[in-house]
Amino acid sequence: MPERFTKSCHECGLVSQFEELSAGSEASCPRCSHTLSSVGHHKEQGVMAYAVASLITLIMSLTFPYMSFSVQGISQQITLYQAVDMMNRMDNSLIAILLFLAVILLPAYFLVLSLWFYLLVDRNKHVHYASNRFTFLALKSLSWAKPWLMVDVFLIGVLVSLIKIASLADVSMGLSFWAFCIYAMLVVKTISLVDFDWLWDRLVPTKTSQDQMVGSIFQNKQHLACHICGQVHSYSESTHHCSRCHTHLHRFEPIKNLQIAWALLFTSVVFYIPANLYPMMYTSAFGSSEGSTIMEGVILLWNMGSYPVALIILIASVFIPMAKMVALAYLYWNAKRVHGLTAQRANRYLKLYRVTEFIGRWSMIDIFVVAILVALVQLDGVMAIYPGPAALSFASVVIFTMLSAMIFDSRIIWK
C-alpha cells in the first residue's frame, strides 16, 4: 500500500492528503493550487550532482581573476572576494557583509547541507532529535537561508555594470567570471530541486496518524501546522512546539501578524526616501568628483544610448521597490477588511502576494552594480568610483520589504 502524506497548505490553511508521488509529479492544494510537494526525476542523485558541480564552480570563481579594467595604460584587476572586501574598505561594512552572505557564504552553506541531507536520504538514514540536535538545527536553517541566496541577482548586476562602463574603458573577463556564470545557473537549478517537506518526511517521518485532520482549516483553529517541517498537529492551547522539529508553532493571529508586517513595510518606506534623494555612488575623474542618484544614473545611461540597461535599472531600482510597497500595502489593507471572500477573489490576492514575494530580491541589482564598479574602478589619479550614502538606505529598503512579505501570513486572505 503506498504511503500517504498529510499537509497543511502554507498559503491558504487547508489540510490535504496525497499518496507518495512518482518521479516528475507534484501535489497541489485543491483550494489555492499552491504546490504542496514535488518530486523530480532521480531526485536524490540530481540534487547531489548539481550541488557538487556548484561547489566546484564556486571554488573556481574565488580562485582566479574575476575581471579587469584598463584606461590610458593603467589597469585594475579584481577577484570575486575583492569585490566584497572593497566595500568594507570604503566604510560600508554592512553592505560588504550582505554581499558576502548573499553571494558566497549562504549559497555555499545551502549547497553543502543540501548535499549532506540528500545523501542521508539516499542511504535511507533517519534522524532523531535526542541524538542529532545539530542536524535538526541545520535542516531547519535550510529554509531560512533560501530567500537570501542572490547569486543570480548578482550575476545580472555584474552584466549591467559591464555595459555601464564598457564605453569608458577596456573591460576583460577572467576565468572566474565564466566559472561564476556556470555557478549561478547551477545554484538556481539546485534550489529549484530541493524540497524541504520531502526531506523532512524521509529523514524524520511522522509517527502519528493525521487522517482525522484532512479537510480541516487552520483559520478555524482546527489544527496547528509547523511552518518549518510541515507537521500537522491537533489544535490545543497547551501545544506550543512541533512534535517533529521542536519549532515554536505559530497560531492564527491576523491582527498581530498585520501589525508586524505593516511596521516592516513602513520602515522600508522611511529608508526609500534617502535612497532616492542621496547619491548612490560618486565618480571621480581627473581630480573632479560627481555624485549621482538612482534616477540620475538612469538618465545618464539613457542619454548615452544604453536604453536596455537604463530600463533594467529603472525597473529594478525604482519601479519594483515602489510597486512592491504599494502592492503589499494594498494586500495588508484588504486583508484587514475582507470577510467571506470568494475563492476566485482570494486567489487573485494570493497571486499578487506571490508575485511581490518573488520580485523583491531583484531590486538588489543596483547595490551589486555599485559593489562591482567600486571594486573595479580604482585607478588613482585617473578615475575612481566610491559608494554613496544612498547605497545602504536602498539595501535596507530591499531587506525590509522582503522581511515584510515573508512575515505576512497569506492565510489571512482566506479567513
N, C-alpha and C positions, 0 to 999 in steps of 0.2 A: 504494500500500500504506500503510495507516495506521501512524503512528509508535507504537512500543511503549516503555513506561516500566517500569523495574525499581526496586522499592522494598523496603527492609528495614523491617519494622514496628517502630516505636519502642517498642511495648508488649510484644510477645512475641518479636521477633527473627527471624521467618520472612521470607525473601525471596520476593516475588511479582512477577508481571509482568502488565501490563494494557495494552490499546490506548488510544490517545488518546480521552479522554472527550468525549461530546457535551454540549451545554448542558443543565444541570439534572440531571446524573447524577453519581455518585460511585463510587469503587472502594474496597472494604473488604478487610481481611485475612481470608483464609479460615480462619485459625486462631483469632483472638480477636475478629473483627468490628470492629476499630479502623479508622476511616476513613483510607485512605492518600492519597487525593486527591479533590477535588470541584470541579465546575465549575458555577457558577450561570448563569442566563440573562443574556446581554450582560455578561459578567464584567468586562472592562476598563472599559466605559462605566459600569457600575453602581458599581464601587468609586470611580472618579473623581468621579462625580456626588455620591455620598454624602460623600466626603472634602471636596469643595469646600463643600457645604452645611454640614458640621460645622464647618469653619474659619470660615465666615461667622457662624454662631450662637455660636461661641466668642468671636469679637471682640465681638459684641453683649453677651454675658454679662459681659465685662470692662469694657464702656464705660459702661453705665448703672447706676443704683442697683439693688442686689440685693433688699434688703428693709429695712423699718424697724420699730422697736419703740417704743411710746409708753405711758407710765404717768404719771398725775397731771400731765398737761400737759407732761411732759418727754419728748423723743423722741430716738432714736438711729437713724441711717441708715448702712448699710454697702454697700460694693461687694463683689464676689466676691474681689478681691485683698485687701481689708482683712480678710476672714475668715481669710486665711492670715497676713497681716502681724501681726495681733493676737496670735497665738500666739508669734511671735518677740518682741514687746514684753513678753510675760509670762514671758520667760526660758525658753521652750520651743522653742528654735531647731530642734531635731531634728524635732519634730512639725510645725513650720512648713515645714521642707524636705520632709518626707514629703507633706504636703498639697499643696504647690506642684508637686512631681513627679507625684503620682498623679492630680491633678485638672486641672492646667493644662499644664505643660511636656511631660511624656511623651505625653499624648494629642495635643498639637499636633505634636510630633515624629513620632509614628506616622502621623498623617494626612498631613503634608507628604511624608514618604518614600513612603507608600503611593501617593499621587497621582503622585509622580515616577516610581516604578518601573512602575506600570501604564500610565503614558503612554509609557514606553520600550517596553513590550511591545506597546502599540497601534501603535507606529511600527516594529515589527519590528527593534528595536535589540538588539545583543548586547554584553555587557560582557566585557572582557578584563582579567585580573588585573594584567598587567605595566603597563598604561597607566591603570588605573582602580582603584587600591588603596583610595582613599577610598570609592568606590562600593561595593566589596566589603564594607568595614567597615560602611557604612551599611545594606546589605542584611542583614548578619548581626545588626546591632543591633535590627532589627525584631522578631525572635523573642525577644530578651532583654527588650525593653520591654513586650511584650504582657501578661504576667501582672500587671504593676503598674499597669495602666490601671484606675482605680477611679471613673470618672465616675458610673456607675450606682449604686455603693455610696454615694457622696457625696450623690446626689440623695435616696436613701431616708433618709440621715442628716438631711438638711435637713427633710424632711417629718416625721420623728419629732420633731425639735427644735421645729418649729412647733406640733405638737399638745401638746408638753410645756409650752410657755409660753403657749399661747393663753388659758388660764384666768387668767393673771397680768396680762396687759396686751393692748393692741391691736397686732396684727401685720398689716402690709400688704406685699404683694408688689410689687416693682418690675419694670420691663420686662426687666431682666437675668435675673430668676428664670424667667420664661416662656421666654426665649431659651435658658436653661440646660436646661430640661426637654426642649426640642426637641433641643438639642445632645447630651444624654445618650442619647436614643433613636437619633440618627443615628450617634453613635460606636459604640454597641453593634452596629448594623447593619453599619457599615463593617468592624469587627473580624471579624464572622461571615463576611464575603465574602472577606477576604484569606487566600490560600492560599500559604504560604511555599514549599513544594515546587514548586507550579505556577509561581511566579515564577522560582525557580532554573532549572527545566527550560527556560524560554523565554528568560531573559536570559543564562544560562551553560549551554548544552546540553552534556551529557557527550559525550566523543569516543571512549570505549572501549566495546566490546561487553560486556554484563553477562549475556548469556543463560545462560552456563555456571553462574552463581551462583543461578539460580532454584531454590527449594526448599531452599537451604542455611540453616543455623540459626546465629545469632550466638553462642549459648552454647556451641556445639561448636567454636568457633574455625574456622568455615568461611568467614567473611567479616568485614570491618570496615565499619561504617556511620557516616557523618557525622551527628551529631545536629543540625547546622545546615542543611545543604543537602540531606541525604538521599542523597548519592552513596554507592554500594556499591563496596567495594574487595575484591580478593582478599586473604585473610589472609596477612600476612607480618610477622615480628618486626622487620623493618627499615622497615616503613611506619609513620610517626608522624603524618603530616599529610595532610589531604584533598587530593586532586589537583585538585579544583574550587575550593573556597573557602579552602584552606590553614588550616583549623581543626585543632587538635590532636585526633586520633582517640582516643576512649575505648575501652579493651578491657574484656572481661568480667571484672571483679574484684569478685565479690559480697561478700567479707569486707571489703575496703577501703570499698566503697560503703556497706555497712550501718553501719560504724563512724562514717562522717561523718554519715549520716542520724540515727543514734542520738544523736550528740553535739549536733546541732542541736535534736533533739527534747527532750533533757534540758535544754538551755539555755532553751527555751520554758517548760518546767515550772518552772524556777527563777524566771523572771520572772512566772509565773502567780500565785505566792504573794503578792508585794507588790501585784500588780494587783488582787487581791480584798480585801486587808487594809487598804490605804490609801485615802483619799478620791479619787474620780475628779475631783470638782470641788467648789469652795467657793461657797456662795451668801451674799452679804452684802446685808442689807436693814435700813435704818434703824439702822445702827450695830452690828448683831449679825451674826456670821458663823457659818455652819454647814457642815460638810463632809459629803459623802455618798459611800459606796462604791457599787459597781455594784448590789449586792443591795438596799441601802437605797433607791437610786433606783427600782428595780423595785417595791419595796414601797410607796413613796410614790405612784407612778403608779397602782398597783392600788387604793390607798385613795382616790385622787382620782376613781376610776371610769374611768380611761383604760386599760381592760383590753387592747385590741388593741396599744397602744403598749408597755404593760408586758410583754406576751408577746413582742413583737418584740425588745425589749432583752434579755429573759431568754434567748430562743433564740439571738440573735446574739452576745451578750456573755458568756453563761455556758455555755449548753448546747453551742453549736457548737465553741468552743475546747476544752472538755473532751472532747467526743465525738471531735473530730479527733485529739487527743493519744492517746486510748485506742485509736482505730481504727488510727492509724499504728503505735503500739506493738504492737498485735495483728498487723499486717501484717509488721513487721520481725522479730518473734519467730518467726512461722511461716515467713517467707522463709528464715530461717537453718536451719530444721529440716526443711523439706519435701524429699522426694525422690520423683520419679516421680509427680507429681500427675496426675490425670485432667484432660482438657481442661475438663470441666464444673466441677470444683472450682477449677481455676486461673482460669477466667473469673469465678467468684464473688469471688475475691480481687481480680481486676483491676477489677471493677465497684466494689468497696468503695474501692479506691485512686482511681478516677476521681471518685467522689463526694467523698471527702475533699479532693482537689485542687481541686475546683470550689467547695466551700462555704467554704474557708478565708478568702478575701478578704472575705467578708461580715461577718466579726467586726469589721472596721474601722468599722462603723456607729457604735459608741459614741464612738470618737475623733472622728469627723466631727460628731457631735451636740455634743460638748464644744466643738469649734472654733467652730461656729456660735453657740452660746449665749454663749461668751466674747466673741466679736466683737460680738454684737448687744446683749447686756445689760450695758451700761456706763453707767449713769445715776448719776453721782456724788452721794452723799448720799441716794439713794433705794434703788437696787438695783444690784448688780453680781455677775457670776459670774467666777470665776477657775479655771484648770485646777489639778487636784490632782496629787500625786506619782504616783498610780496610772496616769495617762494615758500616760506614757512607757513604763512597765512593760507596760501592756496592748498598746500598739503593738508592743513588742518581742516579745510572745507571738505576735501575728499574723504578724509578719515571719519569725520563726524557724520557726514551724510551716509556713509557705509554703515557706521555703527547704528544710526537711527533706523535704517532699513532692516538691519539684522535683528535688532531688538524688538521690532514691531511683530506682534502676534497676528498673522493673517487670519487666524480662526475667528477673530473679532468680526470680520466681514460676514461670516456665516452665522452669526448668533441668532 
